[in-house]
Amino acid sequence: MNIARTALIDTRLSLFVACTAWLCLLGTIHSPIVIAQILADTGGSQSRFYRTVHYLQDASPQLRGQFATIALTQLIDGYLEEARLVNEESRTAGAQANARSWSLAVSHYANQIPLLLDDIALGLPVRLTEVEDKSLAITVTDRTIILNHPRFDQQHALEHGILLEFCALYPCAQFMRRDTEPVAIAASRVHVRPHWTFTARGAVCAYQGIEVQFKNGKNLAASRAICNQFLQEAISLANEISWHQALAVPIQWSEFEIQATAGGAEHLVRLNGLGDVAAVTVPLLYANQRLFEHILPWARQWLAHRQEASIQLKAHHYDWGEP
């Protein structure tokens, strides 16, 4: 276990050194035109995050500055959390030198970001550009930071958090595709009230076209609790997908995957190959891949024709223990 942790920390440290060298190179470039020469073509499909960035490139300097402030502040939080996690890992692994070096490097990097925040607060111009590896570069005068979370698997969570905070302050509906009309819809917490029926074959819990059959009704309280939780998650997931769909986010069902968030109860559901994610609390679906795969066809039907969506599930198929 210690060897695995050491290898992981060695990899992070190597990547950090390479990334720091790249940032130093960008930091020495004084003209945004030179930076533009190394940018990739951003044509074609983009995630909602990068569509927002693209829009902001021609928006007011104040709006760009506000977005950059939110992004950099959340990036600082990500790096400080990484330093904390590595410190914990190093204690568990015997306080290895590489872990301490990585933690110090991460903390040092996080302490450089406020320099850009100070420049933004002074009203200096902000430039947002997308670099070759589909990362966001934030440039303030001659300083550039690449918006990369220290843990690759948390990058989408970082982008989602930035978008969530920014769009709470500004009407992000204007960043949709031009062929899409704004829709007055918002994701919200749902409350389910399933209908129960009891037959010789067992109890059936039903809601919005979903039916879950329990073999018997000996432990009805436990069955009610598990069914309510599952239906809550299924409807919440469908509502989140619907909300993103209304914002012109492409829905690619073959790309769906659930990921846990660092230090939080929420989960991130990948919606497409572009990087768009939905934040929703779905512990049952996250813990049971088979259940998640089975509910997606119903969600797809529900989004197209709610009255026609239906699915029948058997509780024992998902290890929902029945006495």
Beta strands, then each sheet from edge to edge (+ up, - down):
strand 1: 126-130
strand 2: 136-140
strand 3: 143-146
strand 4: 195-199
strand 5: 202-207
strand 6: 210-214
strand 7: 257-260
strand 8: 267-270
strand 9: 277-280
strand 10: 311-314
sheet 1: 1+ 2- 3+
sheet 2: 4+ 5- 6+ 10+
sheet 3: 7+ 8- 9+
end
